[in-house]
Amino acid sequence: MALYKNILMPTDGSVHSKAAIAHGLELAKVHDAEVTVLSVIDVSDVTSTLQGVSPGPYNASIQGDVAEAAVKEAADMAIKAGVKVKALVKIGRPAADIIEMSGNYDLIVMGTQGRTGLPHLLIGSVAERVVREARCPVLVTKCKRA
């Protein structure tokens, strides 16, 4: 009996997300699971941009392009690995949307940047919140340090 049939893999296109996707795809192959790759465009960043307050180097259009590219790359990885995949881009709040979707999945596989100290306090951690509040198990991966 396969332990995992449906795996959610959030991605932002970062090296940390890509490592998590690779790990999640290996699990999916072992369990013959279907994966959903998800990128959530942070609505607070989009809202700030629409109000003329730049949230950083990105604007709403670029954020959408980045999210689409991240999901496409992850979906291509899944197809190449022979794993059934669904791709989804949403505008919302990353942690809240992942948590909301968690009840429909057997496992979430996601990466973390591993911030500590002040950056962690200021930025918060999507992975940390998902681990605390998800309705299914969460596997958080970190990139290996060289």
N, C-alpha and C positions, 0 to 999 in steps of 0.2 A: 504494500500500500504506500503510495506516494504521500509524503508529509506535506508538500507544497504543490498546489495546482495552479494558484494565481499569485503572482509576485508583482508588487508595485515597486518601481525603481525611479524615484525622483532624480532629476538631473538639472544642473544649471550650466553644463558644458565645461565645468572646471576639471582640472586634472584629478581632483578628489572624486568628483562624480564619475568620471570615466573609469577610474579604478574600481569603484563600487559597481558600476554596470558590468565590467568584465567579471567580477566575482559573482554577481547575481546571475549572469548568464551561465556560468559553470554550474551553479546550483539548479538553475532551470533545466539544463540538459540532463542532469542526474535524476531529477524528479519528473521529467517530461512535463514541465509546467509552462503555462502561458505567462508572458510578462506584459505589463503596461509600463511604458516609459512616459514620464510626466515632467513637464516643466511649468512652473507657476510664475508668471510675471507678477511681481509684487505690486499690488494695487496702490500702496502708499507711494511707491516710486513713480508710478504712472500718474497718480493724482497730483503729486508735486510738480511733475513735468507739465501737466496740462494747466496748472495754475501759474506757470511761469517761474517756478522755483526749481532749479536744476538739482536733481538728487545725486549728481555726480557726472561722470563723463557720458552717461547714456541718456537718451530721451526715449519716449514711449515706443517710437518706431524701431529704434535700434534694439531696445529690450525685446521686442517681439521677434526681430530677426535672430537675435542671439538664442532665444528660447526655441524657435523653430529649428535652427541649426543644431542645437543640442539634442533635441528629440530625434531629428533625422539621423544624426550620427549614431545615437544609441540604437535606433531601430535598424539601421544598416548593420550594426554589429550583431544584433540579434538574428537578423536574416542570414548573415554570413555564418553564424554559429548553428543555424538550423533550428532556432527557437521561435515559436509562434509569438508574435508581438502586436500590440496595439500602441499607437502613439497619440498623446494628448497634450495640448498646450492650453492653459487656463490663465485668466487674469484674476488674481485674488490675493490671498495672504498665504505664502508657502506653507508654513507649519499648520495653520488651520485647515487648509484644503487637503493636505496629506492626511491629517488626523481624521477629517470627515470621510475621506475615501477608505480609510483603513479597515472599516468593517466589511468591506467587500473583498478583502485579500487575506491570504494565509500568511504572508510575510512581506515586510518592507525591507528593501536593501538600499542603503543610502550612504553617501560619503560624508565626511566631516573635515573641516579645515583644522580642527584642533586648536582653535584660539583659546588663550587663557588670559587671566588678568583683566586689565582695563578694556582691551578690544572685545573680549567676551562679554563684559558687562554692558558696554555701549551698543554692541551690535546684536547680542543675544545669539542663541544657537537654535536653528531650526531643528537640527538632529536631536538636540537635548529635549526640546519640547515634544517632538514626535515620540521619542523613547518613553517619556513620562505619560503621554496621553493616548497613544494609539491603541486601537482595539484588537491588534494582532501583534505577533512578535516583530521586533525590529532588529536588523543586523546592520550595525554601523561599522564602516570600514575606514581605515586611514591609509594614506599612501605610505609606502616604505620610504624611509629616509636613506639617501645615498651615503 
